[in-house]
């Protein structure tokens, strides 16, 4: 004998024996919630949405924020090789320009890009940008098109990066703005 049960989707009847399972997700008889096709579809859709968002987050940051320049000088006075794109998706600073790095050590790291391409890093070194901002362990990847400034690494070293509604990005060291970009 089946007992009626009220669910958010209406009245459901649960079978009395284990040979006739009931799904609490879709209120169907014949399978359990763990085996529900509707639940599996929803989980797969969420997984695909999450993967899609993760693979494009870095690209969005790059397109929104093309240049980072010294707060005290104009873009025209800066060396183009010292300009970095702000990238919220990378875990380490990187550049294609060997000449801006000091104390380079060999590296065999591989870089996975947002488009699922792999680039080789051939070294790591340090550089100074914007008068006195030292970037350490910058990957040297000759196949990159532009230098990338890692938001994660900047935060780990005590800097705050603010993305303002008007498109201006500022880097702060405590309360002082040390760099701005668009």
C-alpha positions as CSV (number, residue, x, y, z in Angstrom):
1,X,0.0,0.0,0.0
2,X,1.4,3.4,-0.9
3,X,1.2,6.4,1.4
4,X,0.6,9.9,0.0
5,X,3.3,12.5,0.8
6,X,3.2,16.2,0.1
7,X,6.3,17.5,-1.7
8,X,7.0,20.9,-3.1
9,X,6.0,19.5,-6.5
10,X,2.7,18.1,-5.4
11,X,1.5,14.8,-3.9
12,X,3.9,11.9,-4.1
13,X,3.3,8.2,-3.3
14,X,6.1,6.2,-1.8
15,X,6.2,2.5,-2.4
16,X,6.3,0.3,0.6
17,X,9.0,-2.1,-0.6
18,X,12.6,-1.6,-1.6
19,X,11.9,-2.9,-5.2
20,X,10.0,0.3,-5.9
21,X,12.3,3.2,-4.8
22,X,11.2,6.8,-4.6
23,X,13.1,9.9,-5.8
24,X,12.8,12.9,-3.4
25,X,14.2,15.3,-6.1
26,X,11.8,14.7,-8.9
27,X,9.0,12.7,-7.0
28,X,9.2,9.9,-9.5
29,X,9.0,6.2,-8.5
30,X,11.5,3.8,-9.8
31,X,14.8,5.4,-8.8
32,X,16.4,7.2,-5.8
33,X,17.7,10.8,-5.7
34,X,21.3,9.5,-6.1
35,X,20.3,8.0,-9.4
36,X,18.0,10.7,-10.6
37,X,18.6,11.8,-14.2
38,X,17.4,15.4,-13.4
39,X,19.9,15.7,-10.6
40,X,22.8,14.4,-12.7
41,X,21.9,16.8,-15.5
42,X,21.8,19.8,-13.1
43,X,25.2,18.8,-11.6
44,X,26.7,18.5,-15.1
45,X,25.3,21.9,-16.2
46,X,26.8,23.5,-13.0
47,X,30.2,21.8,-13.7
48,X,30.2,23.1,-17.3
49,X,29.2,26.6,-16.2
50,X,31.9,26.7,-13.6
51,X,34.6,25.4,-16.0
52,X,33.5,28.0,-18.6
53,X,33.7,30.8,-16.0
54,X,37.1,29.7,-14.8
55,X,38.6,29.5,-18.3
56,X,37.5,33.0,-19.3
57,X,38.1,34.9,-16.1
58,X,41.7,35.7,-17.0
59,X,40.7,36.8,-20.5
60,X,38.1,39.2,-19.2
61,X,40.6,40.8,-16.8
62,X,43.1,41.2,-19.7
63,X,40.6,42.9,-22.0
64,X,39.3,45.2,-19.3
65,X,42.7,46.3,-18.1
66,X,45.1,46.8,-20.9
67,X,47.9,48.8,-19.3
68,X,49.4,49.4,-15.9
69,X,51.5,52.5,-15.6
70,X,53.4,54.4,-12.9
71,X,51.2,56.7,-10.9
72,X,53.7,59.5,-11.1
73,X,54.5,59.5,-14.8
74,X,52.7,59.4,-18.1
75,X,52.3,56.4,-20.3
76,X,54.4,58.0,-23.0
77,X,57.5,58.2,-20.7
78,X,57.3,54.5,-19.7
79,X,59.3,51.7,-21.4
80,X,56.7,49.5,-23.1
81,X,58.5,46.4,-21.9
82,X,57.8,47.5,-18.3
83,X,54.0,47.6,-18.9
84,X,52.1,44.7,-17.3
85,X,48.6,43.5,-18.0
86,X,46.7,42.8,-14.7
87,X,45.7,39.2,-14.7
88,X,43.4,37.7,-12.1
89,X,43.8,34.2,-13.5
90,X,47.5,33.8,-13.3
91,X,49.3,32.6,-10.1
92,X,52.7,34.1,-11.0
93,X,54.0,37.2,-12.7
94,X,55.4,36.5,-16.2
95,X,57.0,38.3,-19.1
96,X,58.4,37.6,-22.6
97,X,61.2,40.2,-22.1
98,X,64.5,38.7,-20.8
99,X,66.2,42.1,-20.8
100,X,64.0,43.4,-17.9
101,X,64.8,40.5,-15.6
102,X,67.8,40.3,-13.2
103,X,69.2,37.2,-11.5
104,X,67.7,34.8,-14.0
105,X,67.7,31.1,-13.1
106,X,66.7,28.3,-15.4
107,X,63.2,27.0,-15.2
108,X,61.3,24.2,-16.9
109,X,57.8,25.3,-15.8
110,X,54.9,25.1,-18.2
111,X,52.1,27.7,-18.4
112,X,48.5,26.7,-19.2
113,X,46.7,29.6,-20.9
114,X,43.0,30.4,-20.7
115,X,42.7,28.9,-24.2
116,X,44.2,25.6,-23.0
117,X,47.5,26.2,-24.8
118,X,50.8,25.4,-23.1
119,X,53.7,27.8,-23.1
120,X,57.2,27.0,-21.8
121,X,58.9,29.2,-19.2
122,X,62.7,29.1,-19.7
123,X,63.7,31.1,-16.6
124,X,62.7,33.1,-13.6
125,X,64.0,36.4,-12.4
126,X,63.3,39.6,-10.6
127,X,62.4,43.1,-12.0
128,X,61.6,46.5,-10.7
129,X,58.7,48.4,-12.2
130,X,57.0,51.7,-11.4
131,X,60.1,53.2,-9.6
132,X,60.3,50.9,-6.7
133,X,57.8,48.0,-7.0
134,X,59.9,44.8,-7.1
135,X,58.4,41.8,-8.7
136,X,60.2,38.6,-7.7
137,X,60.1,35.1,-9.3
138,X,58.8,36.5,-12.6
139,X,58.6,33.7,-15.2
140,X,60.4,34.3,-18.5
141,X,58.1,32.9,-21.2
142,X,59.3,34.1,-24.7
143,X,56.1,33.0,-26.4
144,X,53.9,35.4,-24.3
145,X,52.6,38.5,-26.1
146,X,52.6,40.8,-23.1
147,X,53.9,40.8,-19.5
148,X,51.3,39.7,-16.9
149,X,51.0,41.0,-13.3
150,X,49.4,38.4,-11.0
151,X,46.7,39.7,-8.8
152,X,47.1,36.7,-6.5
153,X,50.8,37.3,-6.1
154,X,50.3,41.0,-5.4
155,X,47.7,40.3,-2.7
156,X,50.1,37.7,-1.2
157,X,52.8,40.4,-0.9
158,X,50.5,42.9,0.9
159,X,49.2,45.0,-2.0
160,X,45.5,45.7,-2.6
161,X,44.3,45.9,-6.2
162,X,41.0,47.9,-6.7
163,X,38.9,47.6,-9.8
164,X,36.8,50.8,-9.9
165,X,33.5,51.2,-11.7
166,X,35.0,53.8,-14.1
167,X,37.6,51.3,-15.4
168,X,40.5,52.6,-13.4
169,X,42.6,50.0,-11.5
170,X,44.7,51.1,-8.6
171,X,47.4,49.2,-6.7
172,X,47.8,50.3,-3.1
173,X,50.5,49.7,-0.5
174,X,48.6,50.3,2.7
175,X,46.8,53.6,2.0
176,X,49.2,54.9,-0.7
177,X,48.3,54.5,-4.4
178,X,51.5,53.3,-6.1
179,X,50.1,52.6,-9.6
180,X,47.0,53.2,-11.7
181,X,45.9,51.7,-15.0
182,X,43.0,51.3,-17.3
